Amino acid sequence: MARKTNYKFEKLDRERRKAEKKAAKAEAKKAASEDGADPLAPGAEEQPADADVERN
């Protein structure tokens, strides 16, 4: 016979993972605001340190 599903555990586990993800995102945003960069900007990690130099 198949096991009975534990919906309560599954829901609590999803909520726990969601809270961890939210906390990590908030921590990254806080750290970036201290550095003066926007962590949620598209391509924020892709730009090199000398991105302000114009190339022809």
PDB file of N, CA, C, O and CB in Angstrom:
ATOM      1  N   MET A   1       0.842  -1.169   0.000  1.00  0.00           N
ATOM      2  CA  MET A   1       0.000   0.000   0.000  1.00  0.00           C
ATOM      3  C   MET A   1       0.896   1.246   0.000  1.00  0.00           C
ATOM      4  O   MET A   1       1.952   1.257   0.634  1.00  0.00           O
ATOM      5  CB  MET A   1      -0.963  -0.009   1.222  1.00  0.00           C
ATOM      6  N   ALA A   2       0.474   2.274  -0.704  1.00  0.00           N
ATOM      7  CA  ALA A   2       1.237   3.505  -0.801  1.00  0.00           C
ATOM      8  C   ALA A   2       1.184   4.279   0.518  1.00  0.00           C
ATOM      9  O   ALA A   2       0.241   4.161   1.300  1.00  0.00           O
ATOM     10  CB  ALA A   2       0.710   4.368  -1.950  1.00  0.00           C
ATOM     11  N   ARG A   3       2.221   5.064   0.728  1.00  0.00           N
ATOM     12  CA  ARG A   3       2.256   5.881   1.946  1.00  0.00           C
ATOM     13  C   ARG A   3       1.275   7.035   1.840  1.00  0.00           C
ATOM     14  O   ARG A   3       0.997   7.528   0.747  1.00  0.00           O
ATOM     15  CB  ARG A   3       3.676   6.414   2.204  1.00  0.00           C
ATOM     16  N   LYS A   4       0.761   7.455   2.964  1.00  0.00           N
ATOM     17  CA  LYS A   4      -0.141   8.603   3.014  1.00  0.00           C
ATOM     18  C   LYS A   4       0.723   9.868   2.921  1.00  0.00           C
ATOM     19  O   LYS A   4       1.745   9.985   3.596  1.00  0.00           O
ATOM     20  CB  LYS A   4      -1.022   8.594   4.335  1.00  0.00           C
ATOM     21  N   THR A   5       0.299  10.794   2.088  1.00  0.00           N
ATOM     22  CA  THR A   5       1.075  12.026   1.932  1.00  0.00           C
ATOM     23  C   THR A   5       0.929  12.908   3.163  1.00  0.00           C
ATOM     24  O   THR A   5      -0.101  12.911   3.838  1.00  0.00           O
ATOM     25  CB  THR A   5       0.631  12.791   0.676  1.00  0.00           C
ATOM     26  N   ASN A   6       1.984  13.649   3.431  1.00  0.00           N
ATOM     27  CA  ASN A   6       2.005  14.537   4.591  1.00  0.00           C
ATOM     28  C   ASN A   6       2.002  15.971   4.061  1.00  0.00           C
ATOM     29  O   ASN A   6       3.051  16.604   3.936  1.00  0.00           O
ATOM     30  CB  ASN A   6       3.263  14.262   5.518  1.00  0.00           C
ATOM     31  N   TYR A   7       0.819  16.462   3.755  1.00  0.00           N
ATOM     32  CA  TYR A   7       0.691  17.784   3.150  1.00  0.00           C
ATOM     33  C   TYR A   7       1.180  18.887   4.074  1.00  0.00           C
ATOM     34  O   TYR A   7       1.761  19.870   3.616  1.00  0.00           O
ATOM     35  CB  TYR A   7      -0.747  18.041   2.765  1.00  0.00           C
ATOM     36  N   LYS A   8       0.951  18.734   5.355  1.00  0.00           N
ATOM     37  CA  LYS A   8       1.375  19.766   6.304  1.00  0.00           C
ATOM     38  C   LYS A   8       2.897  19.917   6.280  1.00  0.00           C
ATOM     39  O   LYS A   8       3.414  21.034   6.247  1.00  0.00           O
ATOM     40  CB  LYS A   8       0.892  19.423   7.734  1.00  0.00           C
ATOM     41  N   PHE A   9       3.609  18.790   6.296  1.00  0.00           N
ATOM     42  CA  PHE A   9       5.066  18.839   6.249  1.00  0.00           C
ATOM     43  C   PHE A   9       5.542  19.473   4.946  1.00  0.00           C
ATOM     44  O   PHE A   9       6.452  20.303   4.951  1.00  0.00           O
ATOM     45  CB  PHE A   9       5.656  17.432   6.401  1.00  0.00           C
ATOM     46  N   GLU A  10       4.925  19.081   3.829  1.00  0.00           N
ATOM     47  CA  GLU A  10       5.332  19.624   2.539  1.00  0.00           C
ATOM     48  C   GLU A  10       5.120  21.132   2.487  1.00  0.00           C
ATOM     49  O   GLU A  10       5.967  21.863   1.973  1.00  0.00           O
ATOM     50  CB  GLU A  10       4.560  18.946   1.410  1.00  0.00           C
ATOM     51  N   LYS A  11       3.995  21.599   3.017  1.00  0.00           N
ATOM     52  CA  LYS A  11       3.714  23.031   3.028  1.00  0.00           C
ATOM     53  C   LYS A  11       4.712  23.769   3.902  1.00  0.00           C
ATOM     54  O   LYS A  11       5.231  24.810   3.499  1.00  0.00           O
ATOM     55  CB  LYS A  11       2.289  23.296   3.514  1.00  0.00           C
ATOM     56  N   LEU A  12       4.991  23.250   5.090  1.00  0.00           N
ATOM     57  CA  LEU A  12       5.953  23.890   5.986  1.00  0.00           C
ATOM     58  C   LEU A  12       7.342  23.914   5.366  1.00  0.00           C
ATOM     59  O   LEU A  12       8.080  24.887   5.521  1.00  0.00           O
ATOM     60  CB  LEU A  12       5.991  23.167   7.336  1.00  0.00           C
ATOM     61  N   ASP A  13       7.702  22.836   4.659  1.00  0.00           N
ATOM     62  CA  ASP A  13       9.009  22.774   4.008  1.00  0.00           C
ATOM     63  C   ASP A  13       9.108  23.820   2.892  1.00  0.00           C
ATOM     64  O   ASP A  13      10.137  24.483   2.763  1.00  0.00           O
ATOM     65  CB  ASP A  13       9.260  21.362   3.442  1.00  0.00           C
ATOM     66  N   ARG A  14       8.050  23.976   2.084  1.00  0.00           N
ATOM     67  CA  ARG A  14       8.048  25.000   1.034  1.00  0.00           C
ATOM     68  C   ARG A  14       8.166  26.390   1.637  1.00  0.00           C
ATOM     69  O   ARG A  14       8.917  27.227   1.135  1.00  0.00           O
ATOM     70  CB  ARG A  14       6.772  24.901   0.185  1.00  0.00           C
ATOM     71  N   GLU A  15       7.427  26.637   2.714  1.00  0.00           N
ATOM     72  CA  GLU A  15       7.471  27.952   3.362  1.00  0.00           C
ATOM     73  C   GLU A  15       8.849  28.228   3.961  1.00  0.00           C
ATOM     74  O   GLU A  15       9.322  29.364   3.920  1.00  0.00           O
ATOM     75  CB  GLU A  15       6.397  28.044   4.454  1.00  0.00           C
ATOM     76  N   ARG A  16       9.499  27.198   4.519  1.00  0.00           N
ATOM     77  CA  ARG A  16      10.832  27.358   5.087  1.00  0.00           C
ATOM     78  C   ARG A  16      11.840  27.704   3.995  1.00  0.00           C
ATOM     79  O   ARG A  16      12.667  28.601   4.163  1.00  0.00           O
ATOM     80  CB  ARG A  16      11.260  26.080   5.824  1.00  0.00           C
ATOM     81  N   ARG A  17      11.763  26.975   2.862  1.00  0.00           N
ATOM     82  CA  ARG A  17      12.675  27.262   1.750  1.00  0.00           C
ATOM     83  C   ARG A  17      12.441  28.662   1.190  1.00  0.00           C
ATOM     84  O   ARG A  17      13.393  29.355   0.832  1.00  0.00           O
ATOM     85  CB  ARG A  17      12.508  26.219   0.639  1.00  0.00           C
ATOM     86  N   LYS A  18      11.183  29.078   1.112  1.00  0.00           N
ATOM     87  CA  LYS A  18      10.855  30.409   0.615  1.00  0.00           C
ATOM     88  C   LYS A  18      11.415  31.484   1.545  1.00  0.00           C
ATOM     89  O   LYS A  18      11.943  32.495   1.082  1.00  0.00           O
ATOM     90  CB  LYS A  18       9.333  30.569   0.470  1.00  0.00           C
ATOM     91  N   ALA A  19      11.299  31.263   2.865  1.00  0.00           N
ATOM     92  CA  ALA A  19      11.822  32.224   3.837  1.00  0.00           C
ATOM     93  C   ALA A  19      13.347  32.301   3.751  1.00  0.00           C
ATOM     94  O   ALA A  19      13.918  33.387   3.860  1.00  0.00           O
ATOM     95  CB  ALA A  19      11.386  31.839   5.266  1.00  0.00           C
ATOM     96  N   GLU A  20      14.009  31.160   3.557  1.00  0.00           N
ATOM     97  CA  GLU A  20      15.471  31.157   3.414  1.00  0.00           C
ATOM     98  C   GLU A  20      15.889  31.939   2.170  1.00  0.00           C
ATOM     99  O   GLU A  20      16.846  32.713   2.209  1.00  0.00           O
ATOM    100  CB  GLU A  20      16.007  29.707   3.338  1.00  0.00           C
ATOM    101  N   LYS A  21      15.174  31.735   1.081  1.00  0.00           N
ATOM    102  CA  LYS A  21      15.491  32.429  -0.168  1.00  0.00           C
ATOM    103  C   LYS A  21      15.282  33.936  -0.011  1.00  0.00           C
ATOM    104  O   LYS A  21      16.088  34.738  -0.482  1.00  0.00           O
ATOM    105  CB  LYS A  21      14.623  31.885  -1.326  1.00  0.00           C
ATOM    106  N   LYS A  22      14.190  34.306   0.658  1.00  0.00           N
ATOM    107  CA  LYS A  22      13.894  35.714   0.874  1.00  0.00           C
ATOM    108  C   LYS A  22      14.956  36.366   1.756  1.00  0.00           C
ATOM    109  O   LYS A  22      15.367  37.498   1.500  1.00  0.00           O
ATOM    110  CB  LYS A  22      12.512  35.876   1.503  1.00  0.00           C
ATOM    111  N   ALA A  23      15.401  35.655   2.794  1.00  0.00           N
ATOM    112  CA  ALA A  23      16.428  36.189   3.685  1.00  0.00           C
ATOM    113  C   ALA A  23      17.761  36.346   2.947  1.00  0.00           C
ATOM    114  O   ALA A  23      18.469  37.334   3.142  1.00  0.00           O
ATOM    115  CB  ALA A  23      16.601  35.273   4.910  1.00  0.00           C
ATOM    116  N   ALA A  24      18.097  35.378   2.108  1.00  0.00           N
ATOM    117  CA  ALA A  24      19.343  35.462   1.342  1.00  0.00           C
ATOM    118  C   ALA A  24      19.305  36.644   0.379  1.00  0.00           C
ATOM    119  O   ALA A  24      20.302  37.347   0.207  1.00  0.00           O
ATOM    120  CB  ALA A  24      19.591  34.154   0.568  1.00  0.00           C
ATOM    121  N   LYS A  25      18.159  36.857  -0.241  1.00  0.00           N
ATOM    122  CA  LYS A  25      18.017  37.968  -1.169  1.00  0.00           C
ATOM    123  C   LYS A  25      18.136  39.303  -0.438  1.00  0.00           C
ATOM    124  O   LYS A  25      18.766  40.235  -0.936  1.00  0.00           O
ATOM    125  CB  LYS A  25      16.676  37.882  -1.903  1.00  0.00           C
ATOM    126  N   ALA A  26      17.526  39.391   0.748  1.00  0.00           N
ATOM    127  CA  ALA A  26      17.604  40.619   1.537  1.00  0.00           C
ATOM    128  C   ALA A  26      19.038  40.879   1.988  1.00  0.00           C
ATOM    129  O   ALA A  26      19.488  42.025   1.998  1.00  0.00           O
ATOM    130  CB  ALA A  26      16.671  40.536   2.755  1.00  0.00           C
ATOM    131  N   GLU A  27      19.749  39.828   2.358  1.00  0.00           N
ATOM    132  CA  GLU A  27      21.138  39.962   2.790  1.00  0.00           C
ATOM    133  C   GLU A  27      22.012  40.445   1.631  1.00  0.00           C
ATOM    134  O   GLU A  27      22.871  41.307   1.815  1.00  0.00           O
ATOM    135  CB  GLU A  27      21.667  38.618   3.339  1.00  0.00           C
ATOM    136  N   ALA A  28      21.789  39.888   0.440  1.00  0.00           N
ATOM    137  CA  ALA A  28      22.556  40.311  -0.734  1.00  0.00           C
ATOM    138  C   ALA A  28      22.256  41.770  -1.071  1.00  0.00           C
ATOM    139  O   ALA A  28      23.157  42.525  -1.436  1.00  0.00           O
ATOM    140  CB  ALA A  28      22.240  39.406  -1.944  1.00  0.00           C
ATOM    141  N   LYS A  29      21.007  42.156  -0.950  1.00  0.00           N
ATOM    142  CA  LYS A  29      20.626  43.534  -1.238  1.00  0.00           C
ATOM    143  C   LYS A  29      21.260  44.481  -0.226  1.00  0.00           C
ATOM    144  O   LYS A  29      21.710  45.567  -0.592  1.00  0.00           O
ATOM    145  CB  LYS A  29      19.097  43.686  -1.229  1.00  0.00           C
ATOM    146  N   LYS A  30      21.297  44.080   1.041  1.00  0.00           N
ATOM    147  CA  LYS A  30      21.906  44.902   2.088  1.00  0.00           C
ATOM    148  C   LYS A  30      23.407  45.063   1.843  1.00  0.00           C
ATOM    149  O   LYS A  30      23.951  46.163   1.938  1.00  0.00           O
ATOM    150  CB  LYS A  30      21.655  44.280   3.475  1.00  0.00           C
ATOM    151  N   ALA A  31      24.061  43.948   1.528  1.00  0.00           N
ATOM    152  CA  ALA A  31      25.502  43.988   1.270  1.00  0.00           C
ATOM    153  C   ALA A  31      25.814  44.860   0.056  1.00  0.00           C
ATOM    154  O   ALA A  31      26.798  45.599   0.058  1.00  0.00           O
ATOM    155  CB  ALA A  31      26.050  42.567   1.054  1.00  0.00           C
ATOM    156  N   ALA A  32      24.988  44.777  -0.965  1.00  0.00           N
ATOM    157  CA  ALA A  32      25.226  45.557  -2.170  1.00  0.00           C
ATOM    158  C   ALA A  32      24.962  47.040  -1.922  1.00  0.00           C
ATOM    159  O   ALA A  32      25.641  47.894  -2.493  1.00  0.00           O
ATOM    160  CB  ALA A  32      24.351  45.047  -3.313  1.00  0.00           C
ATOM    161  N   SER A  33      23.990  47.347  -1.083  1.00  0.00           N
ATOM    162  CA  SER A  33      23.709  48.753  -0.816  1.00  0.00           C
ATOM    163  C   SER A  33      24.862  49.391  -0.042  1.00  0.00           C
ATOM    164  O   SER A  33      25.115  50.589  -0.169  1.00  0.00           O
ATOM    165  CB  SER A  33      22.391  48.901  -0.034  1.00  0.00           C
ATOM    166  N   GLU A  34      25.550  48.594   0.750  1.00  0.00           N
ATOM    167  CA  GLU A  34      26.732  49.097   1.448  1.00  0.00           C
ATOM    168  C   GLU A  34      27.861  49.375   0.462  1.00  0.00           C
ATOM    169  O   GLU A  34      28.663  50.287   0.665  1.00  0.00           O
ATOM    170  CB  GLU A  34      27.195  48.094   2.518  1.00  0.00           C
ATOM    171  N   ASP A  35      27.918  48.580  -0.613  1.00  0.00           N
ATOM    172  CA  ASP A  35      28.942  48.752  -1.640  1.00  0.00           C
ATOM    173  C   ASP A  35      28.553  49.801  -2.667  1.00  0.00           C
ATOM    174  O   ASP A  35      29.407  50.300  -3.400  1.00  0.00           O
ATOM    175  CB  ASP A  35      29.210  47.436  -2.334  1.00  0.00           C
ATOM    176  N   GLY A  36      27.279  50.139  -2.728  1.00  0.00           N
ATOM    177  CA  GLY A  36      26.808  51.128  -3.680  1.00  0.00           C
ATOM    178  C   GLY A  36      26.391  50.533  -5.010  1.00  0.00           C
ATOM    179  O   GLY A  36      26.196  51.277  -5.971  1.00  0.00           O
ATOM    180  N   ALA A  37      26.245  49.223  -5.101  1.00  0.00           N
ATOM    181  CA  ALA A  37      25.830  48.568  -6.338  1.00  0.00           C
ATOM    182  C   ALA A  37      24.437  47.992  -6.161  1.00  0.00           C
ATOM    183  O   ALA A  37      24.014  47.694  -5.044  1.00  0.00           O
ATOM    184  CB  ALA A  37      26.830  47.460  -6.744  1.00  0.00           C
ATOM    185  N   ASP A  38      23.726  47.838  -7.275  1.00  0.00           N
ATOM    186  CA  ASP A  38      22.387  47.258  -7.247  1.00  0.00           C
ATOM    187  C   ASP A  38      22.500  45.776  -7.620  1.00  0.00           C
ATOM    188  O   ASP A  38      22.812  45.464  -8.769  1.00  0.00           O
ATOM    189  CB  ASP A  38      21.416  48.018  -8.224  1.00  0.00           C
ATOM    190  N   PRO A  39      22.252  44.847  -6.672  1.00  0.00           N
ATOM    191  CA  PRO A  39      22.423  43.422  -6.960  1.00  0.00           C
ATOM    192  C   PRO A  39      21.342  42.874  -7.872  1.00  0.00           C
ATOM    193  O   PRO A  39      21.537  41.825  -8.487  1.00  0.00           O
ATOM    194  CB  PRO A  39      22.440  42.637  -5.678  1.00  0.00           C
ATOM    195  N   LEU A  40      20.215  43.546  -7.976  1.00  0.00           N
ATOM    196  CA  LEU A  40      19.111  43.037  -8.763  1.00  0.00           C
ATOM    197  C   LEU A  40      19.087  43.593 -10.173  1.00  0.00           C
ATOM    198  O   LEU A  40      18.212  43.241 -10.965  1.00  0.00           O
ATOM    199  CB  LEU A  40      17.825  43.344  -8.083  1.00  0.00           C
ATOM    200  N   ALA A  41      20.036  44.455 -10.494  1.00  0.00           N
ATOM    201  CA  ALA A  41      20.099  45.020 -11.837  1.00  0.00           C
ATOM    202  C   ALA A  41      20.519  43.939 -12.830  1.00  0.00           C
ATOM    203  O   ALA A  41      21.420  43.151 -12.539  1.00  0.00           O
ATOM    204  CB  ALA A  41      21.079  46.218 -11.884  1.00  0.00           C
ATOM    205  N   PRO A  42      19.880  43.893 -13.994  1.00  0.00           N
ATOM    206  CA  PRO A  42      20.261  42.885 -14.988  1.00  0.00           C
ATOM    207  C   PRO A  42      21.694  43.091 -15.442  1.00  0.00           C
ATOM    208  O   PRO A  42      22.093  44.202 -15.793  1.00  0.00           O
ATOM    209  CB  PRO A  42      19.316  42.931 -16.195  1.00  0.00           C
ATOM    210  N   GLY A  43      22.454  42.025 -15.434  1.00  0.00           N
ATOM    211  CA  GLY A  43      23.834  42.095 -15.884  1.00  0.00           C
ATOM    212  C   GLY A  43      24.774  42.716 -14.878  1.00  0.00           C
ATOM    213  O   GLY A  43      25.877  43.117 -15.249  1.00  0.00           O
ATOM    214  N   ALA A  44      24.385  42.810 -13.625  1.00  0.00           N
ATOM    215  CA  ALA A  44      25.225  43.445 -12.617  1.00  0.00           C
ATOM    216  C   ALA A  44      26.525  42.671 -12.424  1.00  0.00           C
ATOM    217  O   ALA A  44      27.571  43.271 -12.179  1.00  0.00           O
ATOM    218  CB  ALA A  44      24.474  43.554 -11.289  1.00  0.00           C
ATOM    219  N   GLU A  45      26.469  41.339 -12.533  1.00  0.00           N
ATOM    220  CA  GLU A  45      27.678  40.542 -12.336  1.00  0.00           C
ATOM    221  C   GLU A  45      28.533  40.484 -13.599  1.00  0.00           C
ATOM    222  O   GLU A  45      29.727  40.198 -13.523  1.00  0.00           O
ATOM    223  CB  GLU A  45      27.309  39.132 -11.899  1.00  0.00           C
ATOM    224  N   GLU A  46      27.934  40.754 -14.756  1.00  0.00           N
ATOM    225  CA  GLU A  46      28.635  40.585 -16.014  1.00  0.00           C
ATOM    226  C   GLU A  46      29.575  41.732 -16.342  1.00  0.00           C
ATOM    227  O   GLU A  46      30.476  41.557 -17.163  1.00  0.00           O
ATOM    228  CB  GLU A  46      27.652  40.425 -17.111  1.00  0.00           C
ATOM    229  N   GLN A  47      29.402  42.892 -15.735  1.00  0.00           N
ATOM    230  CA  GLN A  47      30.215  44.040 -16.061  1.00  0.00           C
ATOM    231  C   GLN A  47      31.558  43.964 -15.349  1.00  0.00           C
ATOM    232  O   GLN A  47      31.607  43.748 -14.138  1.00  0.00           O
ATOM    233  CB  GLN A  47      29.488  45.325 -15.697  1.00  0.00           C
ATOM    234  N   PRO A  48      32.639  44.140 -16.083  1.00  0.00           N
ATOM    235  CA  PRO A  48      33.964  44.140 -15.449  1.00  0.00           C
ATOM    236  C   PRO A  48      34.174  45.424 -14.650  1.00  0.00           C
ATOM    237  O   PRO A  48      33.387  46.365 -14.753  1.00  0.00           O
ATOM    238  CB  PRO A  48      35.077  43.985 -16.512  1.00  0.00           C
ATOM    239  N   ALA A  49      35.222  45.453 -13.870  1.00  0.00           N
ATOM    240  CA  ALA A  49      35.503  46.603 -13.010  1.00  0.00           C
ATOM    241  C   ALA A  49      35.760  47.865 -13.826  1.00  0.00           C
ATOM    242  O   ALA A  49      35.449  48.965 -13.369  1.00  0.00           O
ATOM    243  CB  ALA A  49      36.702  46.312 -12.115  1.00  0.00           C
ATOM    244  N   ASP A  50      36.327  47.725 -15.033  1.00  0.00           N
ATOM    245  CA  ASP A  50      36.633  48.881 -15.871  1.00  0.00           C
ATOM    246  C   ASP A  50      35.540  49.092 -16.930  1.00  0.00           C
ATOM    247  O   ASP A  50      35.853  49.422 -18.074  1.00  0.00           O
ATOM    248  CB  ASP A  50      38.009  48.700 -16.549  1.00  0.00           C
ATOM    249  N   ALA A  51      34.290  48.911 -16.574  1.00  0.00           N
ATOM    250  CA  ALA A  51      33.175  49.033 -17.517  1.00  0.00           C
ATOM    251  C   ALA A  51      32.933  50.484 -17.920  1.00  0.00           C
ATOM    252  O   ALA A  51      32.329  50.741 -18.962  1.00  0.00           O
ATOM    253  CB  ALA A  51      31.903  48.446 -16.909  1.00  0.00           C
ATOM    254  N   ASP A  52      33.395  51.435 -17.109  1.00  0.00           N
ATOM    255  CA  ASP A  52      33.152  52.832 -17.440  1.00  0.00           C
ATOM    256  C   ASP A  52      34.082  53.324 -18.556  1.00  0.00           C
ATOM    257  O   ASP A  52      33.883  54.430 -19.058  1.00  0.00           O
ATOM    258  CB  ASP A  52      33.325  53.696 -16.198  1.00  0.00           C
ATOM    259  N   VAL A  53      35.070  52.555 -18.952  1.00  0.00           N
ATOM    260  CA  VAL A  53      35.964  52.915 -20.042  1.00  0.00           C
ATOM    261  C   VAL A  53      35.263  52.657 -21.358  1.00  0.00           C
ATOM    262  O   VAL A  53      34.802  51.544 -21.611  1.00  0.00           O
ATOM    263  CB  VAL A  53      37.291  52.129 -19.962  1.00  0.00           C
ATOM    264  N   GLU A  54      35.178  53.691 -22.209  1.00  0.00           N
ATOM    265  CA  GLU A  54      34.500  53.546 -23.486  1.00  0.00           C
ATOM    266  C   GLU A  54      35.429  52.885 -24.488  1.00  0.00           C
ATOM    267  O   GLU A  54      36.595  53.259 -24.614  1.00  0.00           O
ATOM    268  CB  GLU A  54      34.019  54.909 -24.008  1.00  0.00           C
ATOM    269  N   ARG A  55      34.897  51.891 -25.205  1.00  0.00           N
ATOM    270  CA  ARG A  55      35.694  51.173 -26.205  1.00  0.00           C
ATOM    271  C   ARG A  55      35.127  51.439 -27.588  1.00  0.00           C
ATOM    272  O   ARG A  55      33.910  51.464 -27.767  1.00  0.00           O
ATOM    273  CB  ARG A  55      35.721  49.650 -25.912  1.00  0.00           C
ATOM    274  N   ASN A  56      36.002  51.637 -28.566  1.00  0.00           N
ATOM    275  CA  ASN A  56      35.564  51.890 -29.953  1.00  0.00           C
ATOM    276  C   ASN A  56      35.827  50.711 -30.801  1.00  0.00           C
ATOM    277  O   ASN A  56      35.529  50.730 -31.996  1.00  0.00           O
ATOM    278  CB  ASN A  56      36.251  53.101 -30.545  1.00  0.00           C
TER     279      ASN A  56
END
